[in-house]
């Protein structure tokens, strides 16, 4: 696109959490800005970085740019919860507000410092509220000359349609298991604990032990950080998809090495309808977490529903 000079004014890259969109975007922008080394250092004056934030004084991304920059430079394959930890808002409800949208418009009202493209890289546009989206819509729809929007999403279906429809969509393929292990070594240990919790829950459901299942649900509710609970739901959803494929098309299941017997045993013990119905419960739990529903009530209800399946 850079070589041809035919650039869309807005692009939406869909990645999995911790995927490879940021390295792709950084390399793309480095080409766009003629190999300028400040791009990879996230200090180019004509590139504006926007991401979800939280706070009582209506903060915007610019106030957290230093820790954000440090995080990306250390590992551009970071997870969403790592961003919140880096900028000190762990456990809070992060979002992209109308104040952020106005800040973007203010910055884009100025001429490019170096006379070329002005770029807004917006991480997680699905966290943008309706007022912010409406404030940005005109700019995204009909941007000034040499103005580019690059959006990185983990849930394209949750991006407001008025914004999504103006973008060129591209899917960033998931990392291979080997690459994922290399770039997420620390996070993998934490995820293993969450996955073990879900396996404990499945074992209790297979054994029809409601008390044990409820105890496991309470352990998830007691996780101190809401993002960990969201990660639990996502990991559980991946496991359910794996079980569904084992029941329907085993060659596509991608079972972790050394765990084949465990997953095969589970897929045989669970009803064929269980993975699909359980996925609906996990999706609902994720939605309610976004809406700040009480965690103990939420996960007790989720376990009860899973038990009835």
N, C-alpha and C positions, 0 to 999 in steps of 0.2 A: 504493500500500500504506500509506504513512504517513497519507494523508488518510482512508482508510477505517478505519484502526486494526487491519486484519487483516494482521499480520506473521507470516511463518514464523519459527520459532525458529532455523533454520539455512538459509543460502543458499550455493550453490556457483556461482560465476561462472567460465565457461570462456572464457579469452582466448588469443590467440596471444601469443608472447613479444613484449613491447613494445606490447601492445594497450591498449585503453581502459578496462580494468576499474577502475583506481584512480580516475580522474576520476569515473566513475559512482558508485563507492562513497562518495567524499568528498561528492558532491552529495546522495546519498541520506541520508548521516548528518547532513549539515547540516540537511536537512529534519526528520529524526527528532529532532534536538536543538534544534529551534525557531530555526534560523538562527544559532546560537551561532558567532561568528567563530573560536573556538578549534578548531573541527573542521577547517577548511581549513588551519590552521597545525599540525595534528597534535599539539596540546597539551591536548586535552580530557581531564580526569582519568578519565573513565569509558569511554574508548575505548582498548583495549589492542592494540598492533601486534605481530604475531608473524611471523617470517620465518626461513629457514634460516641457521644460523651454524656456525662451526667453531672448534676450539681444544682445547688439551690440558687446560684446567681446567674443562671442561664448562660453557661459557658459555651464556647465554640472551640472547634478543633485547634485553632491557632494557639490557644492557651496550653495545649498538651503536645505541641509539635516536637519538643525536644525528646521526651521519652518515647514517642511514636517513632521518631527517626532512629533512635538507638535500637529499638526493637526490630525494625525492618532491616537495619544494617547487620544486626547480629544473626537474624534468621528470617528471610523473607517468606518462609513457609510457616509463619506463626498461626496459631489457633486464635479464634475470636476471644476466648477467655484469657489468653495470654496478653492480648491488647488491653483488656480491662484491668488486669493486674498491673501492667506496666504504667498505665496512666492513673492508677490509684482509685478506680471506681468499682472494684470488685464487689459483687453483691448488689450493686445498684442497677436500676433500670435505665439502660443506655438508649439513646435515640438521636436522630438528626432533626433538629427543631427549626422553626421558622426563623429564629435568630441566626442560625447557621446559614440558611438560604439567603438571608439578607447580607450576611458577611461575604458570601460567594459573589453575589451581585455587585457589592461595593468593590471587591477586588477586580472583577471583570470590567468594571466601568473605567479602569485605568488602562493606559496603553501598555503594551508589552515592553518590559524593560530592555530586552534585546531585539525588539523589532520583529520577532517571528511569531510563532504560535503561543497562545495562552491555553493552558490545559488544566482542567479540574479532574483529579482522580478521586472518586467517591467510593469509599469502601462500605459495603452493606447498605445499599439504597433501600432495602426492605425495611430498614429502621427509620425511614423518613415518614413523618406524619403528613396528613393531607394538606395542612396549611403550608408546610415547607415545599411539598411537591408542586402545589399551585403557584407558589412564589417563583419557582424555578422553571416552570413549564414553558413559558414564552422564550426564555433564554435557550433552553434545550431544543425547542422546536425550531427557532429561527435565530441561531447564534450569530454574533458579528463575525466578520471575516477572520479566518485563522484562529477560531476558538473551538476547542475540542473538549468533549466530556468523555471520560472513561469510567465506567461503573463496574465494580466487582461485587458480585452477589453470590450468596450461598442458597438462596431460595427465590429463583426468578418468578415463581408464581405469586410471591408476596409483594413484588415490586408493583407500585401503582401503575395501572394500565396506561394512564396518560403519559407517564414517563417511559415505560417499557416499550410502547409502540413506536417511539421516536428513535429507538436504538437499533444498531446492527447487533444481533445476538451471536455469541460464539461460546462453545462449550470447551472448557479446559479439562482435558481428560484426567481422571484420578491417577495419582502416582502409583507406580508398581510397588508391590510389597517391599522389595529391597530398598527402593528409594525412600519410601515412606519411613522405614525403620531407621534409615540414616539421618533424615532431617528432623525426625520427631522422637529421638531416643528418650529424652526426659519425659515427654508427654505420654509416651507409650506405657511407662510404668504406672502413671496415674490412671490411664484408661484401663489397664489390666485389672486394677482394683474395682473399677466400676463395672467392668464386664463380668468379673467374678460375682458381684452382687446380683446381676441379672441371671447368671447361671444358677445361683442359689435359689432365686425366685422360681425359675423354671423347674428345678428339681423338686421344690416344694409343691408346685402345681401338679407335676406328674404324680407325686406321691399322695396327692389330695390332702396335704397338710396345710390347712388354712391358717393355723396359728403361726407356723414357720413362715408362710408367705407374707402374712401381715407384719411380722417382725422384720423381714427383709425390706418391705415397703417403708417401714418406719426408719430403717437405717438410711434409706435414700432420702427421706424427708429431713433427716438430721444433718445431711451434708451442709456445710456452712455456707457454701457459695452456690448461688442459683445456677450459674453457668455449669457447674459440675452436674447438677440435676438434669440440665438440658443435654449435656454430653451423655449422661446415662441413657436418656431416652433415644438419642441418636444411635448409640452403640447397640442398644436393645433392638432398634428397628433394623439395623444391619444384620444382626443375628437372626431376626425373624425372616428377613428376605432370604438369608442363607438356608434356613430350614425349609422355607417354601420351595426353593429350587431343588433341595435334596429330595423332596417328595415328588416334584414334577419333572425336573431335568437335572440330575446330579452332576453332569459334566460342566454345568455353568455355575456351580455353587461356590467355588473358590474357598474351600474349607482350609483354615490355617494348618500348616504342617504339624503333625503330631497330635491333632485333635479330631482326626477323622472318626474314630470310634465313638467319641462323646457325642458328636453331632448326629451321627447315624442312629445312635440309640435314642436320642431325643426326637429325631424326625419320625422314628417308628412308633414312639410312645405317644406322640401328640396327634390329635385328630387332624385330618387334612384341611379342615376349615380353620384350625387354630391360628396359623401365622397371619392370614389375611385379617381375621377379626381382631387379633391382638395388635396388629399394626394400627388399626383404627383407634384403639385405646391409647397407644403411645402417641399418635398424632394429636389426639385430643389433650393429652397431658402436656405436650409441648405448647399447644395453644394457650392452655390455662396458665402455664408458667409465665408466658409472655404477658398475661393479664393480671399477674400478681395475686393469683388465688392462693389461699393458705396451703402450704406444702403438705402438712400432715393430712388434711382433709383430701387433698388432691390425690396423694399416693395411696391412701387407704381405699379411696373409691376406685382407683385404677386396679389395685390388687383384687378387690372384690369382683370387678368386672372380668378380669382375667380368669379368676377362679370359676366363675359361672360359665365361661366358654368351654 
